[in-house]
Each structure stands twice: as C-alpha cells, then as structure tokens.
Amino acid sequence: MRRVMLFAAWIAVAATVLAAPLGASARFPELISLDPGFRPEGIAIGGGPTFYVGSIPTGAIYRGDLRTGEGEEIIPGAPGRAAIGVEYRHGLLFVAGGGTGKGFVYNVRSRSLLAEAQLAALPIDPATNPTFVNDVALARGGAYFTDSARPFLYRLDRGGVTRIPLTGDIVYQAGNNANGIEATRNGKTLIIVQTNVGKVFKVDPRSGRTDEITLSQPVVNGDGLLLDGRTLYVVQNRDNKVAVVRLDRRLESGTISMFLTDPDFDVPTTIDEFGKRLYAVNARFTTTPTPTTPYSVAQFRKVRGR
C-alpha cells in the first residue's frame, strides 16, 4: 500500500536519536500521571525529554514531557486499533497492534496515521487462531514485530510485510510467548524474551533462526527489553521488578547481576531510557480497569557500569 511505501522510505534514512545527558541540577518527577482510564502498555522516548505511550484497548497515543510530567493525548483512539509496544524514530512512532494483528505508524508531528499494515496472516480468530502483535524494534531500514501467539517475526519495510517463521531453539507454548524485542547496535541481531518460560533468544532477522542466550536464572514474566551496551534490562511485569542481565560478547550467555525494584512499580510492562534515568509504564494488570483508574510512568535509575 502507498502509505507503507512512504513510511519505509523515511525509516531507511532515519538516524538514532541519542538521549541527552542529565544535568547536575535537573529535576524530573519520579512518577508521571497519565490520563485516567488510559490503560497504557508501551513507552518510547525520543526527540529530547519527550515520551510516547500507547493505549491498549483504543490505540490512542499520549505524549508527555519527562521534565514537567505534563502531557496530552495527541492521537485519539479509533475502532480497530490497539497500541501495545511502541518505538520512536525521527518523528515517527511505530506501534504493535496486539490482537488486531496489525502494525501502525504515526507521524507524531502532524498527529496523523501514516501507515497501517496487516502483519499477521488472516483469518484471525481469538478462540481458534489468535494473534497478538506485541512489541517492535527498528533495524536496518525495517520495523520488526513480535507475535506472542504465533511463532513469527514480522518485518515491515519498503517492500511491505514479510512474515519470518521463528526456528531454532524457541518453542511456543501455552500463554504469552515472544514479547519484548531489541536490536543490537549494528542491527545484525535481534533479542527477544519469551514471557511464559523466562527465556531470552538472539534472532537472525533475515532467517528467523533463534539461539537461546543461557541465563543464570529464568526471567519469567519477561516483557519489555532495553539493551544498553551489553547490559540487558528485562521488565518482569507481574513480579514488579527489572532484571539486569550482563551479556557475554557473543550473546551466548547472560548473568543476572541484580533486580531493580521501586515502590512506584505497579505491574510495569515496557521500559525506555533518558540519560541515566529509566522509565517504566505501569500497566496495572492486577487492577480492574475503569474509566477513572489512574495510570502512571515510573522513573528509576540505571545501574552503574555497562
């Protein structure tokens, strides 16, 4: 479709936006409130101290300021949309569409939908043939999406959608499977976490071959990922903690050095960084959602060393 072609041409030349360093006197709120009833899941930070959060049931996009905590909904929800994992690059926001089986791309400057692509093959039936497009990472001119219900990666680029079967070590089981995804700096390797069994894999983005990264202990309930050098942060949502994993150079093994916790955590799902600060979305999955349920983004700090 034309909009997919346009979006892919833009991301092919997009450059990574580096987080600005923290100033000694900078004061950022520890907890940032979102709109009541928003039901967030994914977070992306980019274009300075600006963050973007998506709404699970409506696909609405919220934009806020990490310095002040202020923000607003910039893209309203719409029927047939959802927002799970999100990723920002050069004014574009890439959104995993959950049970819709779709990927969405928004221009956050014009506040418009730029592309909508059917990633998971049709038909989709929640009972007999479900899909859950969960998270997204950018690498080498394409956007790669995980599917927690189907053993595929989806690549969205100038040629449209490519469905890449996951092979090798990963074995899909009942529950949520491939979830969070990150790309190495050179874009040659992807890293994904399998939520239900707590395993982490490196993935060849071309072939879909997976090789398990042997961890010192499982990261069950692993959700969002953040790769910082050879330090991998794994959000363990319902455990209200973030595992800090030190990876070896060949991405064959990883040692969990510590777990980060915070009193403000309430089922954190995804994570992003701004300088030395980390930010996690509180999805509050153990709280019954209502139109007035409060939601937030929690700030905490990176560990020393990389």
C-alpha positions as CSV (number, residue, x, y, z in Angstrom):
1,M,0.0,0.0,0.0
2,R,1.2,3.5,-0.7
3,R,1.4,4.6,2.9
4,V,3.6,1.6,3.8
5,M,5.9,2.5,1.0
6,L,6.2,6.1,2.2
7,F,6.9,5.2,5.8
8,A,9.6,2.7,4.8
9,A,11.4,5.3,2.7
10,W,11.6,7.5,5.7
11,I,12.9,4.9,8.2
12,A,15.6,3.8,5.8
13,V,17.4,7.0,6.3
14,A,16.4,7.7,9.9
15,A,19.2,8.1,12.4
16,T,19.2,7.0,16.1
17,V,18.4,9.8,18.4
18,L,20.8,9.9,21.3
19,A,19.5,10.6,24.8
20,A,20.6,13.9,26.2
21,P,22.9,13.7,29.3
22,L,21.5,14.6,32.7
23,G,22.4,18.0,34.1
24,A,23.5,18.2,37.7
25,S,20.6,20.4,38.6
26,A,17.9,18.7,36.5
27,R,14.8,17.8,38.4
28,F,12.4,15.3,36.9
29,P,9.3,13.9,38.5
30,E,9.6,10.4,40.0
31,L,6.1,9.5,39.0
32,I,4.3,10.9,35.9
33,S,0.5,10.6,35.8
34,L,-1.3,9.6,32.6
35,D,-4.9,10.3,31.7
36,P,-7.3,8.3,33.9
37,G,-8.6,5.1,32.3
38,F,-5.9,5.3,29.6
39,R,-4.7,1.7,30.1
40,P,-1.1,2.0,28.8
41,E,1.4,-0.7,27.8
42,G,4.3,0.6,25.7
43,I,6.6,3.6,26.1
44,A,9.1,5.2,23.8
45,I,11.3,8.2,24.5
46,G,12.8,10.4,21.7
47,G,13.2,13.9,20.4
48,G,14.5,15.2,23.7
49,P,12.8,14.5,27.0
50,T,9.6,13.6,25.3
51,F,7.8,10.3,25.8
52,Y,5.1,8.5,24.0
53,V,2.7,5.9,25.5
54,G,0.0,3.9,23.7
55,S,-3.4,2.8,25.0
56,I,-4.1,-1.0,24.8
57,P,-7.8,-1.0,24.0
58,T,-8.1,2.1,21.8
59,G,-4.8,2.7,20.1
60,A,-4.7,6.3,21.4
61,I,-1.2,7.9,21.7
62,Y,-0.2,10.1,24.7
63,R,2.7,12.5,24.5
64,G,4.4,13.8,27.7
65,D,7.4,15.8,29.0
66,L,9.8,13.9,31.3
67,R,10.9,17.2,32.9
68,T,7.5,18.6,33.8
69,G,5.3,15.5,33.8
70,E,2.8,17.3,31.7
71,G,1.2,15.8,28.6
72,E,-1.8,15.2,26.4
73,E,-3.4,12.7,24.1
74,I,-2.2,13.6,20.6
75,I,-3.8,10.8,18.6
76,P,-7.3,9.7,19.6
77,G,-8.3,6.1,19.7
78,A,-10.3,4.5,16.9
79,P,-12.2,1.3,16.2
80,G,-10.0,-1.5,15.0
81,R,-6.8,-0.1,16.6
82,A,-4.7,-1.1,19.6
83,A,-1.3,0.0,20.9
84,I,1.0,-2.4,22.7
85,G,4.7,-1.9,22.2
86,V,5.9,1.4,20.7
87,E,9.1,2.6,19.1
88,Y,10.1,6.2,18.1
89,R,12.4,7.3,15.3
90,H,12.7,10.8,13.7
91,G,9.2,11.9,14.3
92,L,7.6,8.6,13.6
93,L,6.0,6.2,16.1
94,F,5.8,2.5,15.3
95,V,3.1,0.7,17.1
96,A,2.4,-3.0,17.7
97,G,-1.4,-3.7,17.3
98,G,-2.0,-6.6,19.6
99,G,-5.0,-8.7,18.8
100,T,-5.7,-6.7,15.6
101,G,-2.6,-8.4,14.0
102,K,-1.6,-5.0,12.6
103,G,1.3,-2.6,12.8
104,F,0.6,1.1,12.8
105,V,2.9,4.1,12.0
106,Y,2.1,7.6,13.1
107,N,3.6,10.9,12.3
108,V,3.6,12.5,15.8
109,R,4.4,15.9,14.4
110,S,1.3,16.1,12.2
111,R,-0.6,13.8,14.6
112,S,-1.7,11.6,11.7
113,L,-1.7,7.9,10.8
114,L,0.9,7.3,8.2
115,A,0.7,3.6,7.6
116,E,-1.5,0.6,8.7
117,A,-0.3,-2.9,7.7
118,Q,-1.8,-6.3,8.3
119,L,1.1,-8.2,9.8
120,A,-0.4,-11.5,11.0
121,A,-2.0,-13.6,8.2
122,L,-5.7,-13.7,8.0
123,P,-8.0,-15.2,9.2
124,I,-7.7,-14.2,12.8
125,D,-10.0,-15.8,15.4
126,P,-9.4,-15.0,19.1
127,A,-10.6,-18.5,20.1
128,T,-9.1,-20.8,17.4
129,N,-6.4,-18.7,15.5
130,P,-5.3,-15.8,17.7
131,T,-2.6,-13.3,17.2
132,F,-1.0,-10.8,19.5
133,V,1.5,-8.4,17.9
134,N,3.3,-7.4,21.0
135,D,6.4,-5.3,20.5
136,V,8.5,-3.6,17.9
137,A,12.2,-2.8,17.2
138,L,13.9,-0.9,14.3
139,A,16.9,-2.4,12.5
140,R,18.4,-1.9,9.1
141,G,15.6,0.1,7.5
142,G,12.8,-2.1,8.7
143,A,10.5,-2.5,11.7
144,Y,10.4,-6.0,13.3
145,F,7.3,-7.0,15.3
146,T,6.9,-10.0,17.7
147,D,3.8,-12.1,17.9
148,S,3.1,-13.7,21.3
149,A,0.6,-16.2,19.8
150,R,2.2,-17.1,16.5
151,P,5.9,-18.2,16.0
152,F,6.7,-15.4,13.6
153,L,8.5,-12.1,13.3
154,Y,7.0,-9.6,11.0
155,R,9.2,-7.2,9.1
156,L,7.6,-4.0,7.7
157,D,9.7,-2.2,5.1
158,R,9.6,-0.6,1.6
159,G,8.5,-4.0,0.2
160,G,5.6,-4.3,2.5
161,V,5.2,-7.1,5.1
162,T,7.5,-10.1,5.3
163,R,6.4,-12.9,7.7
164,I,9.5,-14.6,9.1
165,P,9.0,-18.0,10.8
166,L,10.9,-18.4,14.1
167,T,13.0,-21.5,14.0
168,G,15.8,-23.0,16.2
169,D,15.7,-23.0,20.0
170,I,12.4,-21.2,20.7
171,V,9.4,-23.5,21.3
172,Y,6.0,-21.8,21.5
173,Q,3.8,-23.0,24.4
174,A,0.5,-22.0,26.0
175,G,0.4,-18.4,27.2
176,N,2.4,-15.4,26.0
177,N,5.5,-16.3,24.0
178,A,7.7,-13.9,22.2
179,N,7.2,-10.5,23.7
180,G,9.8,-7.7,24.1
181,I,12.3,-7.2,21.3
182,E,15.5,-5.2,20.9
183,A,18.2,-4.8,18.2
184,T,21.9,-4.7,18.6
185,R,23.7,-1.5,17.7
186,N,24.7,-2.8,14.3
187,G,21.2,-4.2,13.6
188,K,22.5,-7.6,12.7
189,T,20.9,-9.4,15.6
190,L,17.6,-9.1,17.4
191,I,17.0,-10.1,21.0
192,I,13.6,-11.4,22.2
193,V,12.2,-12.6,25.5
194,Q,9.7,-15.5,25.8
195,T,7.4,-14.5,28.7
196,N,5.9,-17.8,29.8
197,V,9.2,-19.7,30.2
198,G,11.5,-16.8,31.0
199,K,14.0,-17.4,28.2
200,V,15.9,-15.0,26.1
201,F,17.0,-15.6,22.5
202,K,19.1,-13.9,19.9
203,V,17.5,-13.9,16.5
204,D,18.8,-13.7,12.9
205,P,16.5,-11.0,11.4
206,R,16.8,-12.5,8.0
207,S,16.2,-16.2,8.6
208,G,14.3,-16.1,11.9
209,R,16.7,-18.6,13.4
210,T,16.8,-18.3,17.2
211,D,19.6,-19.3,19.6
212,E,18.9,-19.3,23.3
213,I,21.0,-17.0,25.4
214,T,21.7,-19.1,28.5
215,L,20.8,-17.1,31.6
216,S,21.9,-17.7,35.2
217,Q,18.2,-17.9,36.1
218,P,14.9,-17.6,34.1
219,V,13.2,-14.2,33.7
220,V,9.6,-15.5,33.8
221,N,7.0,-12.8,33.1
222,G,9.7,-11.0,31.0
223,D,8.1,-8.2,29.0
224,G,9.8,-5.1,27.7
225,L,13.5,-5.1,26.9
226,L,16.2,-2.4,26.9
227,L,19.7,-3.1,25.6
228,D,22.3,-0.7,26.8
229,G,25.7,-1.9,25.5
230,R,26.0,-5.4,26.8
231,T,23.6,-4.8,29.7
232,L,20.1,-6.1,29.0
233,Y,17.2,-4.8,31.2
234,V,14.3,-7.2,31.3
235,V,11.0,-6.0,32.8
236,Q,9.3,-8.8,34.7
237,N,5.8,-7.3,34.8
238,R,3.8,-9.2,37.4
239,D,6.9,-9.6,39.6
240,N,7.2,-5.8,39.8
241,K,11.0,-5.9,39.1
242,V,13.5,-5.4,36.3
243,A,16.3,-8.0,35.8
244,V,19.7,-6.6,35.0
245,V,21.5,-9.1,32.7
246,R,25.1,-8.8,31.8
247,L,25.6,-10.5,28.3
248,D,28.8,-12.0,27.0
249,R,30.3,-10.7,23.8
250,R,28.9,-13.5,21.6
251,L,25.4,-13.2,23.1
252,E,25.5,-16.8,24.1
253,S,25.0,-16.4,27.9
254,G,24.0,-13.8,30.4
255,T,24.4,-13.4,34.2
256,I,21.7,-11.6,36.2
257,S,23.6,-9.2,38.4
258,M,20.6,-7.8,40.3
259,F,17.0,-6.9,40.2
260,L,15.7,-3.3,40.3
261,T,12.6,-2.6,42.2
262,D,10.7,0.6,43.0
263,P,7.8,1.4,45.3
264,D,6.1,3.1,42.4
265,F,6.0,-0.1,40.3
266,D,2.5,-1.5,39.6
267,V,2.9,-4.2,37.0
268,P,5.4,-2.4,34.8
269,T,5.5,-3.6,31.2
270,T,7.9,-1.7,29.0
271,I,10.9,0.4,29.5
272,D,13.0,3.1,27.9
273,E,15.9,5.4,28.8
274,F,16.7,9.1,29.0
275,G,20.3,9.6,30.0
276,K,20.9,7.9,33.4
277,R,17.2,7.6,34.0
278,L,14.9,4.7,33.2
279,Y,11.2,4.9,32.7
280,A,8.6,2.1,33.0
281,V,4.9,2.1,32.2
282,N,2.6,0.9,35.0
283,A,0.0,-1.2,33.2
284,R,-1.7,-2.3,36.4
285,F,-2.9,-5.6,35.1
286,T,-3.9,-6.8,38.5
287,T,-6.3,-3.8,38.9
288,T,-9.7,-4.0,37.3
289,P,-9.8,-1.1,34.7
290,T,-12.4,1.6,34.9
291,P,-12.7,4.9,33.1
292,T,-11.3,6.6,36.3
293,T,-8.5,4.1,37.1
294,P,-5.2,6.1,37.5
295,Y,-2.1,5.1,35.4
296,S,1.4,6.3,35.5
297,V,5.0,6.1,34.3
298,A,7.7,5.4,37.0
299,Q,11.2,6.8,36.9
300,F,14.2,4.9,38.3
301,R,17.9,4.8,37.7
302,K,20.3,2.7,35.6
303,V,22.9,0.6,37.3
304,R,26.5,1.7,37.3
305,G,28.7,0.3,34.7
306,R,27.7,-1.1,31.3
